[in-house]
Amino acid sequence: MMTLTEKIKQKIEEALPGAEVEVNSGDQVHFQARVVASQFQGLSRVQQQQKVYTALGDLISTGEVHALSLQTVSKG
């Protein structure tokens, strides 16, 4: 069975093919994610983060993920 950390990583990778995704959590409640993606090129930091939050929509709306610290970086 996948951990929530693995689920978050998988959902981001599916939404942003080719992205470098790192997700960490010490307690499976609070998560830190770093996403480096070419899809972020030309987007503001807010727009980059919106792409990630959209990918995690169902996990966020169900309350599975409620504490996510997110760092996004444009690749390319």
C-alpha positions as CSV (number, residue, x, y, z in Angstrom):
1,M,0.0,0.0,0.0
2,M,1.3,3.5,-0.9
3,T,2.0,6.0,1.7
4,L,0.4,9.4,1.4
5,T,3.9,10.8,0.6
6,E,4.2,8.4,-2.3
7,K,0.6,9.3,-3.5
8,I,1.4,13.0,-3.5
9,K,4.6,12.4,-5.5
10,Q,2.8,10.2,-8.0
11,K,-0.1,12.7,-8.5
12,I,2.3,15.6,-9.2
13,E,4.4,13.5,-11.6
14,E,1.3,12.4,-13.5
15,A,0.1,16.0,-13.8
16,L,3.6,17.4,-14.8
17,P,5.3,14.7,-16.8
18,G,9.1,14.9,-16.6
19,A,9.1,17.0,-13.4
20,E,11.6,16.3,-10.7
21,V,9.5,15.8,-7.6
22,E,10.6,15.4,-4.0
23,V,8.1,15.0,-1.2
24,N,9.0,14.6,2.5
25,S,7.0,14.1,5.7
26,G,8.1,13.2,9.1
27,D,4.6,12.4,10.3
28,Q,2.4,11.8,7.2
29,V,0.4,14.9,8.2
30,H,2.7,17.8,7.3
31,F,4.3,17.6,3.9
32,Q,7.1,19.4,2.1
33,A,7.3,19.2,-1.7
34,R,9.9,20.5,-4.1
35,V,8.8,20.4,-7.8
36,V,11.1,21.3,-10.7
37,A,9.3,21.4,-14.0
38,S,9.6,22.8,-17.5
39,Q,5.9,23.4,-17.4
40,F,6.5,26.3,-15.0
41,Q,8.5,28.3,-17.5
42,G,7.0,31.8,-17.9
43,L,4.6,31.3,-15.0
44,S,4.5,33.3,-11.8
45,R,5.2,31.5,-8.5
46,V,1.5,31.6,-7.7
47,Q,0.6,30.0,-11.1
48,Q,3.3,27.3,-10.6
49,Q,1.8,26.5,-7.2
50,Q,-1.7,26.4,-8.6
51,K,-0.7,23.7,-11.1
52,V,0.6,21.6,-8.2
53,Y,-2.5,22.2,-6.0
54,T,-4.7,21.3,-9.0
55,A,-2.9,18.0,-9.3
56,L,-3.6,17.3,-5.6
57,G,-7.2,18.5,-5.7
58,D,-8.9,15.3,-4.5
59,L,-6.3,14.8,-1.7
60,I,-6.8,18.3,-0.5
61,S,-10.6,18.4,-0.8
62,T,-11.0,15.2,1.2
63,G,-8.7,16.6,3.9
64,E,-6.0,13.8,3.4
65,V,-3.5,16.6,2.7
66,H,-4.0,19.8,4.7
67,A,-0.5,21.0,5.5
68,L,1.8,21.3,2.4
69,S,4.9,23.5,2.2
70,L,5.6,23.9,-1.5
71,Q,8.6,25.0,-3.4
72,T,8.4,25.3,-7.2
73,V,11.2,25.9,-9.6
74,S,11.1,26.4,-13.4
75,K,13.3,24.0,-15.3
76,G,14.7,24.9,-18.7
